[in-house]
Amino acid sequence: MTQNFSVDDSSPDPRSGAQIQYGVADQIDSGTGWTLGEKCSACSAQPDPAQAFDGTWHDASSPADQGKIPIASFNFTGIAVNVIGIIVSSTSETTGPMNNTRISFQIDDKHVDDYFHTATVGSDSYSYNVTFFAKSDLPNRLHNIVMSCGDGTKNSLCLLDKIIYTCVVEIMQAPQLITDPIKL
């Protein structure tokens, strides 16, 4: 049997207790490069916390010329993984990070996919529960997923909301009740 587990960007995994680690390349778990979005009044992006999973998200803005790209890393044991976030659907900003989302994904140190989104020009609006990445058919073992915000070529804004992974769970059978009397 399989079961999905949702890991909020700011809370421990309900199954293992592991948390998403934030940092920049070569400095994971430093927290550098990421901000707790719903508490960031200086952040350009201001999504509605009521629309985010558990009311939280992590925000990373990556200028095109930045030397250290923000990354988020998470370890899980399972057979599938999805990374869910928030995007800016439209913005009046035309040159800053608000109009681009550029994310690269690695599983077990191998590049597996990229996500690109360009916002339309207009008043600021957001889309929630957007699947940035989905991978199934993984071997049932420990994996590490790394999300890199930006690619060094364009400004990028990444709003991470949650990671959902699927694992195999074993169902223990209840002992059978013997109804026949024991003969001695």
Buried (B, 14 or more C-beta within 10 A) or exposed (E): EEEEBBBBBBBEBEBBEEBBBBBBEEEBEEBBBBBBBBEBEEBBBEBEEEBBBBEBBBBBBBEBEBEBBBBBBBBBBBBBBBBBBBBBBBBEBEEEBBBBBBBBBBBEEEEEBEBEBEBEEEEBEBBBEBEBBEBEEBEEEEBEBBBBBBBBEBBBBBBBBBBBBBBEEEEEEEEEEEEEEEEE
